[in-house]
Amino acid sequence: MPEPQILGAGVVKRSAHLADGREIIYYDDPDTSLPADRAVDERTLDPRPATATMRQDVLTGDWISVAAARQNRAFLPPAELDPLAPQTSTNPSEVPSSYDVVVFENRSPSFGPALRQATGSAPVGENPPTGLDDLAAQGFHRSRTSVGRCEVVSFSPEHSGSFGTQSVTRARTVIEAWADRTAALSALPGLEQVFPFENRGEAIGVTLQHPHGQIYGYPYVTPRTTRLLAQINEIGPDLFARILDTEREASRVVLSGEHWTAFVPFAARWPIEVHMLPHRHVADFTELNGAERDELARVYLRLLRGIDALYDTPTPYIAAWHQAPVHAGRDTVRLNLQITSPRRAADRLKFLAGSEAAMGAWIADVAPEAAAERIRAAVEGIRL
């Protein structure tokens, strides 16, 4: 195992590899009780699946990754067979050693494991994209190898929970891991955007109860961000600064600190939808300073726990950290969090039916101001 690295806030990074060659990285809390050594993965594993294939939708120009190997991933296993728990003699999980926070390459990724090599080198894979111009071209029956990277981020060795159930110290460790992995993936050839996110709850489609998230490294700039870049070009390079100013003057702010503000957006689509922005421009996690990361650990936990306090049972959600692309929009696209949940009542969900799913024309069930009032009251009752 390489020499450990000391990251921000005293987090210790230790790198290793799993039995099939996948990378695994341990991030130890600054006050960890774990020993320095980590167990070796001694499993006998099948070779990794071939990299998936992307197909271009000629109606939209979007790229669709066809990753059939994902059909074999674990589906709501019992706690004794938790694939994200530390390995035992009866549970040959993905993590060979005890840990605080761990990140490893997904065994059945949507993108990867192939990556395009550096400029001037031969591309990797059977038919990889050769660059953004190649992916932007339009035509019938266009396909490319789904080069990229998909990683799992386990927030805790515990069998159940979410980011919001972690301690402030653990939340800070995860933030450091997000920043470190954003830097590492951004440096890989062929990756154009890095996306950390957490899916929480079976209503969202989660197949593991273990507290975890994921990081995707895409070979293209995603459709959502491409549309955002067009809006910035239309409205102006200070779009996010203006959003922050106008939202802080409105009645939809739910939580605000020295460095971060969370609010229900003016045109919220979902019954529960909260965005959070840093007060100064940063393109991604790597550009946050220590004070911003420290405050984020606390305000993010308060926000998630407040959303959980809306009802008697945990709220399903997607927590999406939107970062600027690796090579575009660095001075205009600001790091921002967007939490969305389909929960519109204690026992009711919003389903995307005809208008939303087929036409992309949204109808909101809850007024953003009313949603903000409820979420703000719930967050104010949270003490860390």
C-alpha positions in Angstrom: 0.0 0.0 0.0 1.4 3.5 -0.9 2.3 5.9 1.8 -0.8 7.6 3.3 -1.5 11.2 2.5 -2.8 13.9 4.9 -5.7 15.9 3.4 -7.6 18.8 4.8 -9.1 18.8 8.3 -6.6 16.0 9.2 -8.3 13.4 7.0 -5.9 10.5 6.1 -6.0 8.9 2.6 -4.8 5.4 2.0 -4.9 3.8 -1.4 -5.0 0.1 -2.4 -6.5 -2.2 -5.0 -9.2 -4.9 -5.0 -8.6 -8.5 -6.2 -9.7 -7.7 -9.7 -7.5 -4.6 -10.0 -10.1 -1.9 -9.1 -8.9 1.0 -7.1 -10.1 1.4 -3.5 -9.3 4.5 -1.3 -9.8 4.7 2.4 -10.4 8.1 4.0 -9.9 8.0 7.8 -11.5 10.5 10.2 -9.0 12.8 11.9 -10.0 11.2 15.3 -10.1 7.6 13.9 -9.5 4.6 16.1 -8.6 2.4 13.1 -5.1 0.9 12.7 -2.9 2.1 9.9 -2.8 -1.3 8.1 -5.6 -2.4 5.8 -6.5 -6.0 5.0 -5.7 -7.3 1.5 -8.6 -8.4 -0.7 -8.0 -12.1 -1.2 -11.2 -13.0 -3.1 -11.1 -14.8 -6.4 -13.2 -12.6 -8.7 -14.3 -12.9 -12.3 -12.8 -10.4 -14.8 -14.5 -7.0 -14.9 -17.3 -6.7 -17.5 -16.6 -5.1 -20.8 -17.1 -1.4 -21.0 -20.7 -0.5 -21.9 -21.7 1.1 -25.2 -23.3 4.5 -25.7 -25.8 5.1 -28.4 -26.9 8.6 -29.6 -30.6 9.5 -29.7 -31.0 11.2 -33.1 -34.1 13.0 -31.8 -32.2 14.9 -29.1 -28.5 14.3 -29.7 -28.2 12.8 -26.1 -26.0 9.8 -25.5 -27.6 6.8 -23.8 -25.2 4.3 -22.1 -26.4 0.7 -22.5 -24.9 -1.1 -19.4 -26.4 -4.5 -19.3 -24.0 -5.7 -16.6 -25.9 -3.5 -14.1 -28.7 -6.0 -14.1 -26.6 -8.3 -11.9 -26.0 -5.8 -9.1 -27.1 -6.6 -5.6 -30.8 -5.9 -4.8 -31.7 -5.1 -1.2 -29.5 -7.8 0.4 -29.9 -8.7 4.1 -27.5 -7.0 6.5 -25.4 -10.1 6.9 -24.6 -10.0 3.1 -24.1 -6.2 2.9 -21.6 -5.6 0.0 -20.5 -2.3 1.5 -19.7 -3.6 5.0 -16.2 -4.7 5.9 -15.4 -8.3 4.8 -16.0 -11.1 7.2 -15.5 -14.9 6.9 -19.2 -15.2 5.9 -19.6 -12.0 3.9 -17.1 -11.6 1.0 -18.0 -7.9 0.5 -16.4 -5.3 -1.7 -14.5 -3.7 1.2 -11.7 -6.0 2.6 -11.0 -3.9 5.7 -12.6 -1.8 8.4 -13.0 1.8 7.5 -14.5 5.2 8.2 -15.2 6.4 4.7 -14.2 4.3 1.6 -14.4 4.9 -2.2 -13.9 2.2 -4.8 -14.6 1.6 -8.5 -18.0 0.2 -9.2 -18.0 -3.5 -10.2 -20.7 -3.0 -12.8 -20.3 0.6 -14.0 -22.4 2.6 -16.4 -19.2 4.2 -17.7 -15.8 2.6 -17.8 -13.6 1.0 -16.9 -12.0 2.0 -20.3 -10.7 5.6 -20.5 -9.6 7.5 -23.5 -5.9 7.9 -23.4 -4.1 11.3 -23.4 -3.9 13.4 -26.6 -1.5 11.8 -29.1 -2.0 8.3 -27.7 -4.1 5.5 -29.2 -7.7 5.5 -27.8 -8.7 2.7 -25.4 -11.7 0.5 -26.2 -13.3 -0.8 -29.4 -14.9 2.4 -30.5 -14.2 5.3 -28.0 -15.1 8.9 -28.5 -12.2 10.9 -29.8 -13.3 14.2 -28.2 -16.2 16.6 -27.6 -16.4 17.5 -31.3 -16.9 13.8 -32.1 -19.7 13.5 -29.4 -21.4 16.7 -30.6 -21.7 15.4 -34.2 -25.2 14.2 -35.2 -26.3 11.2 -37.2 -28.2 7.9 -37.3 -27.0 4.8 -35.4 -24.0 6.4 -33.9 -22.4 4.5 -31.0 -19.2 4.8 -28.9 -17.6 2.9 -26.1 -18.9 4.3 -22.7 -15.4 5.4 -21.5 -15.5 6.9 -18.0 -15.5 6.1 -14.3 -18.1 5.1 -11.7 -17.2 5.0 -8.1 -19.1 4.1 -4.9 -18.7 6.3 -1.8 -19.6 4.5 1.5 -20.2 7.1 4.2 -20.0 4.6 7.1 -19.4 0.9 7.9 -22.9 0.8 9.4 -25.6 -1.2 7.6 -28.2 1.6 7.4 -28.5 5.3 7.3 -27.7 8.1 4.9 -25.4 11.2 4.7 -27.8 13.0 7.1 -27.3 10.4 9.8 -23.5 10.9 10.0 -21.6 13.0 12.6 -20.2 16.4 11.7 -16.7 14.9 11.7 -17.8 12.1 9.4 -19.6 14.5 7.1 -16.4 16.6 6.9 -14.4 13.5 6.0 -16.8 12.7 3.1 -16.5 16.3 1.8 -12.8 15.9 1.8 -13.2 12.6 -0.1 -15.5 14.3 -2.7 -12.9 17.0 -3.3 -10.0 14.5 -3.6 -11.9 12.3 -6.0 -13.1 15.3 -8.0 -9.5 16.3 -8.5 -8.4 12.7 -9.4 -11.2 12.1 -11.9 -10.8 15.5 -13.5 -7.2 14.6 -14.3 -8.2 11.3 -16.1 -8.1 11.5 -19.9 -11.4 11.4 -21.5 -13.5 12.6 -18.6 -15.4 15.9 -19.1 -17.6 16.1 -16.0 -17.5 14.8 -12.4 -20.8 14.3 -10.6 -21.1 13.3 -6.8 -24.6 12.3 -5.7 -26.6 10.3 -3.2 -29.8 8.4 -3.9 -31.7 7.8 -0.7 -34.7 5.5 -0.3 -36.4 2.7 -2.2 -38.9 5.1 -3.8 -35.9 6.6 -5.6 -34.7 3.1 -6.7 -32.0 2.5 -4.1 -31.0 -1.2 -4.0 -28.7 -1.0 -0.9 -29.8 0.3 2.5 -26.2 1.0 3.4 -25.4 4.8 3.7 -23.6 5.5 0.5 -23.4 7.7 -2.6 -21.7 7.6 -6.0 -19.4 9.6 -8.2 -19.8 9.5 -12.0 -17.1 10.6 -14.4 -18.8 11.3 -17.7 -17.0 11.3 -21.2 -19.2 14.2 -22.2 -20.8 17.3 -20.7 -24.2 16.2 -19.4 -27.5 17.4 -21.1 -28.5 19.3 -17.9 -25.2 21.2 -17.8 -25.2 21.8 -21.6 -28.6 23.5 -21.2 -27.2 25.5 -18.2 -24.3 26.7 -20.3 -26.7 27.9 -22.9 -28.7 29.8 -20.3 -25.5 31.4 -19.0 -24.7 32.5 -22.5 -28.2 34.0 -22.9 -28.5 35.7 -19.4 -24.9 36.5 -18.6 -21.8 35.1 -16.9 -22.9 36.3 -13.4 -26.1 34.1 -13.5 -25.3 32.3 -10.2 -24.4 35.5 -8.4 -27.7 37.0 -9.5 -29.6 33.9 -8.5 -28.1 34.0 -5.0 -28.8 37.7 -4.6 -32.5 37.4 -5.7 -33.2 34.2 -3.7 -31.6 35.7 -0.5 -34.1 38.6 -0.8 -37.1 36.3 -1.3 -39.1 34.3 1.3 -37.8 30.9 0.2 -34.5 30.8 2.1 -34.5 27.8 4.4 -31.0 28.0 5.9 -28.1 30.4 5.6 -24.6 30.6 7.0 -21.5 32.7 6.5 -20.5 30.7 3.4 -23.7 28.9 2.2 -27.3 29.6 1.5 -30.1 27.0 0.9 -33.4 27.9 -0.6 -36.4 26.5 -2.4 -36.0 27.8 -6.0 -38.5 30.2 -7.6 -39.7 27.6 -10.1 -39.3 24.4 -8.1 -40.5 21.3 -10.0 -40.7 18.8 -7.1 -42.8 18.8 -4.0 -39.5 19.0 -2.0 -36.8 20.8 -3.8 -33.9 22.7 -2.2 -30.9 24.2 -3.8 -27.7 25.3 -2.0 -25.0 27.7 -3.2 -21.7 28.9 -1.8 -21.5 32.6 -1.4 -18.4 33.0 -3.7 -17.8 31.5 -7.1 -16.2 28.0 -7.0 -16.3 25.6 -9.9 -16.2 22.4 -7.9 -15.3 20.9 -4.5 -11.6 21.3 -5.2 -11.9 25.1 -5.0 -13.6 25.2 -1.6 -11.4 26.5 1.2 -11.2 25.0 4.6 -13.7 27.3 6.2 -16.3 26.6 3.5 -15.8 22.9 3.8 -16.1 23.1 7.6 -19.4 25.1 7.5 -20.8 22.8 4.7 -20.5 19.8 7.0 -22.8 21.4 9.5 -25.3 23.2 7.2 -25.7 20.1 4.9 -26.4 17.9 7.9 -29.0 20.4 9.3 -30.7 20.6 5.9 -30.9 16.8 5.4 -32.1 16.2 8.9 -34.7 19.0 8.5 -36.0 17.4 5.3 -36.3 14.1 7.2 -38.2 15.9 10.1 -41.0 16.8 7.7 -42.6 13.4 8.2 -42.5 10.5 10.7 -40.5 8.4 8.3 -37.3 9.2 6.3 -37.7 11.1 3.1 -36.5 9.6 -0.2 -34.4 12.1 -2.2 -31.7 12.6 -4.8 -28.9 14.9 -3.5 -27.1 16.0 -6.6 -23.9 18.0 -6.5 -23.6 19.9 -9.8 -20.0 20.9 -10.7 -18.6 22.8 -13.6 -17.3 20.6 -16.5 -13.6 19.8 -16.4 -12.8 21.9 -19.4 -15.7 24.3 -19.9 -17.6 26.9 -18.0 -15.1 27.0 -15.1 -15.6 30.8 -14.6 -19.4 30.8 -14.9 -20.8 27.4 -13.6 -20.9 27.5 -9.8 -20.8 24.4 -7.6 -24.4 23.9 -6.4 -26.4 21.3 -4.6 -29.9 20.3 -5.8 -32.0 18.1 -3.5 -35.2 16.8 -5.0 -37.8 14.4 -3.6 -41.1 13.1 -5.1 -42.7 13.0 -1.6 -45.8 15.3 -1.7 -47.4 14.0 1.5 -46.7 11.5 4.2 -48.1 8.6 2.1 -48.0 10.1 -1.4 -45.4 10.5 -4.1 -45.3 12.6 -7.3 -45.0 10.4 -10.3 -43.7 11.7 -13.6 -46.6 10.9 -15.9 -47.6 12.1 -19.3 -46.7 15.8 -19.3 -43.5 15.6 -17.3 -42.1 12.2 -18.6 -43.2 12.5 -22.2 -43.0 16.3 -22.9 -40.7 17.6 -20.2 -43.5 20.1 -19.3 -43.6 20.2 -15.5 -46.6 20.8 -13.3 -45.8 21.6 -9.6 -48.1 20.2 -6.9 -46.8 22.4 -4.1 -46.2 26.2 -4.1 -42.5 26.9 -3.6 -43.2 29.4 -0.9 -45.3 27.0 1.1 -42.7 24.3 0.7 -40.0 26.7 1.9 -42.0 27.7 5.0 -42.4 24.0 6.1 -38.7 23.1 5.4 -37.4 26.2 7.1 -39.5 25.5 10.2 -38.2 21.9 10.3 -34.5 23.0 9.8 -34.8 25.6 12.6 -35.6 22.7 15.0 -32.4 20.8 14.2 -29.5 21.1 16.5 -26.2 19.4 15.9 
